[in-house]
Amino acid sequence: MNSIRENIEQIRARMDAAALAAGRDPKEIQLCAASKMNDAERVQEAVRGGVDCCGENRVQELTEKQPKGAYTGKPVHFIGHLQTNKVNKVVGAVDLIQSVDRPELLAAIDKEARKKGIVQDILLEVNIGAEASKSGYSPEGAMETAAHMADFPGVHLRGLMAIPPISQNPGDNRKYFAQMANLFVDIDRKKYDNVTMVCLSMGMSDDYEDAIAEGSTMVRIGTAIFGARHYNK
């Protein structure tokens, strides 16, 4: 079994190859370690192994691992579904909230950030596959929200995030990644106030090479770094 460092080295090599094949600079793409269900020690192994940032899905795990120095040395992002009643535990505690998926959450984050006297960086999560089981803005909703970001001085929109449908065959998700890239560029061209489009977060363990081919600037990798998660624990 490979070590976490060895897994990261292999992922980096595949990321670089995918970027070069697409005519892109590998340095444009960041590797985010999705550390759900991995303890602080294993997260630190990933940090030492050279990931660019760490991503937590659960508020409880974030608040448990952070005091143990899990993320020391790298930025930490929140990448999971966030309830409005837990916003106060996340705003200011993370460098980026990637999963802003609805207007109520955006308003709650803005209110909490202004209360704390900070500006919280965020991404808008887009439900690019229009799946009933998933939250997230429609592409049209994301565009409309971006146009009104000046109304939320407590946050700063830094880009978009997406989790496309589970693909049945290799390459199935490329159309969704391409749609996200087009939306990203469209919003960027508008030059909206309080919007700086620098991060297009898409691609996970099974499809990150396709995401890079279509323009991803950040991939969120869990299983390929840490191994399979055991949910029955």
N, C-alpha and C positions, 0 to 999 in steps of 0.2 A: 504493500500500500504506500502510495506516495505521501510525502509530507505536505503540509499546507504550502510551504515555500515552493516545493517542486510543482505542485498544482498551479500556483500562480505563475511560475516561469513558463509552464506549458500554455496557459491561457494567454499570457502576454505574447508568446510567439505566434499563436493563432490570430490574436487581435492585430498584430503588426502585419501578418501576411494578408489578412482580409483588407486592411487599410491600404496597403500597397497595391493590391489587386484592383482596388477601386480608384486608384490614383490619388489617394489621400495621404497626408502625413500622419504616421502612427501616433505622434505626440498630441494630435488633436483629440484623441479618445481616452477618457479616463475609465479606470476600473474601480467600481464600487463593490466592496465585499458585503453582500447581504447576509448579515450575521445572526439571523433569527435562530433561536434554539442552540446557539453556541456560547459557551461561557466566556468570561472576560479573558481568561488565559489564551483560549483559542483565537479570540478576536485580536489579541496582541500579537499572536503568531502571524496573523494575516497582515497586520500593520508592519511588522518587521520584514515580512516577505515582499513588501513593496506595493501594496494596493494604494490607490490614490485617496480613498475615503471609505468610511464604513456606513452601512445603511441598516437601520433598525425598523422592524415592522410593528413592534409592540411597545407601548409606553412603559409597561411594567419592566420589560427587559432593559430599556434605555435607562430608567431610573435606578435599576439594580447594578448595571454594569458600569455606568459612568463614574460613580465614586470609587470603583475598583481600578480605574485607569485603563479601561478596555480600549478606549479610542485615542489615548495619549499619543500625540505625534501626527495625527491625521484628522481632517474634518469628519464630523459625524452628521449624517442626514437621517431624517425620518422618512421612510418610504412606504409605510403601511396605512391602512384606513385609520383615520383619526377622528375620534368622537369630540364634539364641541366641548363637553364637560371635562376633557383632559388637555385642552389647549394650553392651559396655564403651566402644565408640566413640560411642555415641549417648546413653546415659544421662548427664545433666548437660550435654550439648552442645546439646540442643534444649529449647525451652520446653514442648513437648507431643509425646508419641508417640501418634499417632492410631490406629495399626494394630496394637494388641495383640489378636491373633487366636486365641490358644490358651493353655491353662493353663501350658505349659512356658515360654512367653515371658514371661508375667506373673510367674512365679516368678523367672526369670532377671533381669528388670528390677528387681524388688524387692530381690533379693540384691545386685545391683551398686549400686543407689542407697544401700542401707544401708552398704555397704562404703565409699562415697564420702561418707557422712554427709549425704545430701541426701534430699529427697522429690521424686520425679519425677511430674509430672502426666501422665495417660494418658487415652485413650479406649479403649473396647472396640469392636473391629470385629465387626460382625454380618453373617453371610452370609444376608441377608434373603431371597434368592431360592432358598436351599437348593441352590446350584449345586455339583456335584461338583468342578468345576475351580477353585473358589475356597476359600480358607481363611476362617476366621471362626467366631465362636460362633453357635450357634442362638439364637433369641430366648429360649428356655427356659434355655439355658446362660449367656447374658448376665445374665439375672435371678438365677440361682443364684450366679454369680460376684460380682455386685454385693452380694448378701446376705452374702458372706464377705470383703469388702474389708478389714475390720478385721484380718484375718490377714496383711495385706501393708502394714506400716507404712512401707515405703520408697517407696510410690507413693500417689497420690491420684487416685481416679476422678472425672473431670470431665464424662463424657458418653459418647456413642456415635458411631460412624462406620459408614457403609455404602457399598458400591458395588453397586447393583442390577444385574440382568441387562441386557445391551445391548437397548435397545428397538427394535422394528421400526417402530413408529408413534408419532408425537407423543402424549404422555400415557400411554403404556403403563406407565411406571414410577410413576405417581402412587399406585397401590395399595401398592407397596412403601414409598414414602416415608410414606404414611399409617400403615402398620404400624410403621415405625420411630418415628414420632412418638408413637404409642400406647405403645410399649415404653418410650420415653424418659419419658413422663409416669408410667407405672406404676412404674418404678424410683424416680423422684423422690418419688412419694407415700409410698414405704416408709420414707423417711428413714433409710436404712442408714448405719451408722458408716463414716467415711472415704470418703463419696460426696457430691459436690456436683455436681448435674446442671445444667451451664450451657451445654454445647456439643453440638449435634446436627449433625454434619458430614455433609452429603449434598448431592449435586447437582454436576455437572461441566458442561463446555462445552455439551453437547447437551441437558441437561435441568434446568439450575439454576433456571429459572423455575418449573417444576413442583415442584421440591423446596422452594422458598420458599413456594409456595402451600400446601404440606402441613406446614410448620413448621420447615424447616431454619434453623439459626442460623449456619451457615458453609458456603459453597460453595467447591469446590476447582477452580479454572479454570486450564488450561494452554494448550491450543490457541487458544482465543479471545483470550488475552492475547498469546502469543508467536508464534502461527502454527503451521502443521503441523510436526510433528517428522519428521526424516529419519533413519530407523533404519538406513539402509544406509551411513551415514558411518562 
